[in-house]
Structure formats: C-alpha cells, structure tokens
Amino acid sequence: PWQLWQDQSSGINAEYGAIRKEKVMRSTVVVLTSAAILWLLSSMIFLFTRSIDTSVSPAESRALNRECLLGPIDSHDMWHCLSALSMFLTEILLLNLDDDQMEVKTVEIYF
C-alpha cells in the first residue's frame, strides 16, 4: 500500500511539474534513463533465465544449472548486482528531481 501511494504521488508531482513548466536537469534524465535500462535488464535476467525448479528432485533441478557468465558470476549474481544498481539509481533519481529548485528561495516554491 505504501509503495502504491508513493508511486501515485510521484506521478502526480511529475504531472504538476510539467504543468508549471519546470525544467528538468540533464543529470536527472541521465539517471532516469540509466535506472530504466538497468531495471529492464535485471527483470529480463530474472524472468528469462531459469536455473532452478522446486517442483522436481534436486538432481533434476541441478541439470538446469548453466555456465557462469563472467568467471565466477552466474546469472543469479548478475541479477542481484543489476537490481541493486537499479534501486540505487532510482533513489538518486528521487534525490535529483528538484535540483532545479536550488536557486529558488524557499518562500517562492509552491506546493
């Protein structure tokens, strides 16, 4: 419930900022694009690489194991790394959204 409310309020804030013609910083666009790409890659790895099946015996599930991608790093480790980076960039995005307001006096910011 909290995440849903947070997502809706972020969308409302973005629409309100577009109506007020607020400018978007270049760094915000870069972080948004990077986060979206990493979210897409991590979700693709999570959804399309199947390396475990809990409905079969351990020996049959072991047959689903694949070779590692980069030395000792397998697809599950890549998913962990990419999803962690995407969550980090999403937080950075939230911190950068109002960077264009740094030069505006506090009393001039409308809520």
Backbone bond lengths (Angstrom), bond angles and torsions (degrees), N, CA, C in turn:
res aa  C-N    CA-C-N  psi(-1)  N-CA   C-N-CA  omega(-1)  CA-C   N-CA-C  phi
1 P - - - 1.449 - - 1.532 112.40 -
2 W 1.342 117.81 -42.86 1.452 120.47 -179.08 1.519 111.03 -64.68
3 Q 1.337 116.48 -43.29 1.462 120.46 -179.47 1.527 110.44 -63.34
4 L 1.320 116.81 -40.06 1.457 120.49 179.06 1.520 110.48 -62.85
5 W 1.332 117.21 -43.46 1.453 120.96 178.42 1.521 110.71 -64.20
6 Q 1.333 116.20 -40.33 1.454 120.60 -179.33 1.528 110.46 -65.41
7 D 1.334 117.71 -42.21 1.459 121.17 177.69 1.520 111.14 -63.06
8 Q 1.320 117.35 -42.39 1.465 120.46 -179.89 1.519 111.07 -66.40
9 S 1.334 116.63 -41.20 1.463 118.34 -179.51 1.518 111.03 -68.25
10 S 1.339 117.86 -34.05 1.462 120.23 176.55 1.521 110.43 -64.60
11 G 1.324 117.06 -41.09 1.461 120.54 177.79 1.514 112.05 -64.70
12 I 1.321 116.57 -39.91 1.464 120.43 178.04 1.520 110.15 -65.24
13 N 1.327 117.07 -42.42 1.465 120.26 178.18 1.515 111.63 -62.93
14 A 1.336 117.77 -39.55 1.458 120.94 178.95 1.530 110.63 -65.08
15 E 1.328 116.88 -42.38 1.463 119.91 178.16 1.521 110.93 -65.33
16 Y 1.317 117.57 -40.91 1.455 121.50 179.78 1.534 110.31 -64.46
17 G 1.340 116.85 -40.36 1.459 120.73 177.50 1.519 111.93 -64.89
18 A 1.337 116.86 -35.94 1.466 120.05 178.29 1.523 110.68 -67.94
19 I 1.316 116.69 -36.85 1.461 120.32 178.62 1.529 110.36 -66.45
20 R 1.337 117.06 -39.70 1.464 121.13 -178.93 1.520 112.17 -80.12
21 K 1.305 118.34 0.61 1.465 124.49 178.33 1.535 112.20 61.61
22 E 1.328 115.63 42.04 1.457 119.14 175.55 1.515 108.60 -73.58
23 K 1.313 115.67 142.61 1.461 118.67 178.14 1.523 109.79 -82.24
24 V 1.312 115.68 153.07 1.456 121.75 179.36 1.522 107.07 -109.91
25 M 1.314 115.95 128.61 1.460 120.94 -179.45 1.533 110.10 -69.94
26 R 1.319 116.17 149.01 1.468 121.40 179.99 1.524 110.73 -62.21
27 S 1.326 117.17 -37.80 1.467 119.93 179.71 1.526 111.29 -63.55
28 T 1.333 116.84 -33.84 1.462 120.38 178.46 1.524 110.62 -66.01
29 V 1.319 116.82 -40.74 1.467 120.65 179.08 1.527 110.42 -66.32
30 V 1.331 116.68 -40.64 1.470 120.47 179.59 1.525 110.30 -64.26
31 V 1.329 116.81 -44.12 1.462 120.18 179.88 1.527 110.65 -66.88
32 L 1.328 117.13 -40.29 1.465 120.72 177.90 1.522 111.08 -61.66
33 T 1.315 117.23 -46.03 1.469 121.34 179.54 1.520 111.17 -63.68
34 S 1.329 116.33 -44.86 1.469 120.15 179.63 1.524 111.53 -63.15
35 A 1.317 116.64 -43.37 1.471 120.00 179.43 1.522 110.86 -63.82
36 A 1.333 117.04 -41.70 1.466 120.15 -179.90 1.526 110.93 -63.95
37 I 1.317 116.99 -41.96 1.469 120.32 179.15 1.523 110.34 -64.69
38 L 1.324 117.31 -44.31 1.468 119.97 179.68 1.518 111.82 -66.89
39 W 1.332 118.31 -38.02 1.472 120.33 175.09 1.524 110.03 -61.34
40 L 1.322 116.91 -42.29 1.462 120.79 179.97 1.528 110.95 -64.04
41 L 1.322 116.83 -47.23 1.470 120.06 179.95 1.525 111.93 -63.22
42 S 1.329 116.91 -44.16 1.465 118.12 -178.41 1.524 111.67 -67.66
43 S 1.323 117.08 -35.95 1.466 118.32 178.13 1.525 111.39 -70.69
44 M 1.333 117.21 -34.58 1.465 119.42 176.70 1.521 110.76 -65.33
45 I 1.328 117.11 -42.30 1.463 120.20 178.15 1.524 109.97 -63.37
46 F 1.321 116.86 -42.33 1.465 120.60 -178.56 1.529 111.36 -65.90
47 L 1.325 116.87 -41.13 1.461 119.78 -174.31 1.524 114.21 -83.42
48 F 1.321 117.42 -32.06 1.466 119.05 -170.21 1.523 115.36 -106.92
49 T 1.325 118.75 -8.48 1.469 118.71 174.89 1.517 107.55 -103.60
50 R 1.276 114.83 115.63 1.462 120.26 -177.37 1.517 107.97 -106.40
51 S 1.332 115.85 114.08 1.462 119.16 -178.04 1.526 112.76 -124.14
52 I 1.333 116.57 3.89 1.455 119.56 179.24 1.531 109.06 -149.08
53 D 1.304 115.31 146.05 1.459 120.80 175.46 1.525 107.03 -140.22
54 T 1.309 117.31 110.08 1.460 121.01 -175.92 1.522 113.21 -79.62
55 S 1.323 117.69 -7.60 1.467 119.64 -178.33 1.528 112.75 -87.80
56 V 1.324 117.58 -4.27 1.470 120.67 179.25 1.523 108.92 -117.50
57 S 1.301 115.95 175.55 1.461 120.83 -179.33 1.538 109.67 -69.38
58 P 1.336 117.66 159.90 1.471 120.00 178.77 1.525 113.28 -58.71
59 A 1.308 117.40 -35.71 1.465 120.02 179.55 1.532 110.60 -66.04
60 E 1.325 116.99 -40.98 1.469 119.69 178.22 1.531 111.16 -70.79
61 S 1.315 116.56 -35.77 1.461 120.09 178.18 1.523 110.81 -68.24
62 R 1.317 117.25 -34.06 1.465 121.26 178.26 1.518 111.45 -63.14
63 A 1.320 116.98 -25.74 1.463 120.41 178.47 1.529 111.51 -67.85
64 L 1.325 117.40 -18.26 1.458 120.74 178.40 1.528 112.93 -80.23
65 N 1.339 117.15 -10.56 1.468 120.32 -179.81 1.520 110.50 -58.30
66 R 1.326 114.88 144.92 1.468 120.85 -179.30 1.522 109.27 -120.65
67 E 1.335 114.40 168.70 1.457 119.91 176.24 1.525 109.55 -68.18
68 C 1.311 115.55 153.22 1.460 120.59 177.92 1.529 109.97 -71.48
69 L 1.322 115.14 148.75 1.461 120.56 -177.25 1.526 112.31 -78.95
70 L 1.308 116.45 -52.15 1.463 122.02 -176.68 1.528 109.44 -128.00
71 G 1.310 116.67 87.40 1.458 119.89 -178.18 1.520 110.39 66.11
72 P 1.341 117.99 -117.66 1.463 119.82 -179.08 1.530 114.09 -87.12
73 I 1.320 118.30 4.34 1.462 121.82 -175.49 1.524 109.67 -95.18
74 D 1.334 116.55 117.99 1.460 120.37 177.55 1.529 109.68 -98.16
75 S 1.320 116.89 -176.21 1.466 120.89 -174.61 1.536 111.56 -66.03
76 H 1.326 116.97 -32.35 1.463 119.68 179.12 1.535 110.59 -66.93
77 D 1.337 116.10 -41.24 1.467 120.09 176.60 1.525 110.64 -65.05
78 M 1.325 117.40 -39.29 1.466 120.99 176.84 1.522 110.38 -62.14
79 W 1.333 116.54 -39.88 1.464 119.77 177.92 1.520 110.46 -61.59
80 H 1.340 117.26 -43.84 1.459 120.54 178.73 1.525 110.89 -60.61
81 C 1.319 116.94 -46.28 1.468 120.35 -178.17 1.526 111.57 -65.24
82 L 1.326 117.53 -47.03 1.461 120.59 -178.05 1.526 112.19 -66.85
83 S 1.318 117.19 -39.83 1.459 118.51 179.19 1.529 111.23 -69.38
84 A 1.332 117.58 -35.49 1.470 120.07 176.42 1.528 110.45 -65.07
85 L 1.329 117.11 -43.75 1.465 120.04 177.43 1.521 112.23 -63.74
86 S 1.316 116.72 -39.66 1.467 119.30 179.88 1.521 111.17 -67.76
87 M 1.337 118.24 -37.69 1.460 120.10 175.58 1.520 111.36 -65.65
88 F 1.329 116.91 -39.63 1.456 121.10 177.67 1.531 110.58 -63.01
89 L 1.329 117.67 -46.11 1.461 120.47 -179.95 1.527 111.52 -66.35
90 T 1.321 117.79 -31.25 1.458 120.39 176.21 1.526 110.12 -65.58
91 E 1.322 117.37 -41.07 1.462 120.21 176.36 1.522 111.18 -65.28
92 I 1.332 117.36 -40.99 1.467 120.70 176.79 1.518 110.00 -62.14
93 L 1.317 117.07 -38.72 1.466 121.11 177.60 1.523 110.67 -60.05
94 L 1.323 116.99 -44.92 1.459 120.22 179.25 1.528 111.68 -63.71
95 L 1.328 116.63 -33.95 1.454 119.49 177.60 1.534 112.30 -72.36
96 N 1.333 117.45 -28.14 1.464 121.91 -176.21 1.518 114.34 -91.89
97 L 1.315 118.83 -6.57 1.462 120.11 -173.33 1.525 113.60 -58.97
98 D 1.294 117.46 -37.64 1.461 120.35 -176.48 1.522 112.73 -104.36
99 D 1.306 118.30 25.68 1.458 120.51 179.65 1.525 112.60 -62.99
100 D 1.319 117.52 -25.11 1.462 119.23 179.34 1.527 111.30 -71.82
101 Q 1.310 117.90 -10.08 1.467 122.11 -179.27 1.532 112.50 -91.83
102 M 1.344 118.22 2.60 1.464 120.15 -176.05 1.526 112.57 -63.11
103 E 1.323 117.31 -34.99 1.460 120.86 -177.66 1.528 112.68 -86.99
104 V 1.317 118.13 -7.34 1.465 122.09 -177.45 1.523 109.12 -88.43
105 K 1.311 116.77 136.56 1.463 120.36 177.35 1.523 109.54 -66.94
106 T 1.311 115.27 148.98 1.453 120.76 -175.87 1.537 111.94 -59.94
107 V 1.299 117.65 -36.71 1.463 120.18 -178.15 1.528 112.22 -71.99
108 E 1.339 117.14 -15.23 1.466 120.86 -179.27 1.533 112.56 -94.24
109 I 1.335 117.62 -4.62 1.470 121.47 -179.97 1.526 108.00 -84.73
110 Y 1.316 116.33 125.20 1.465 121.60 -179.97 1.510 109.15 -94.43
111 F 1.314 116.80 141.96 1.468 120.97 -179.58 1.495 110.63 -103.29
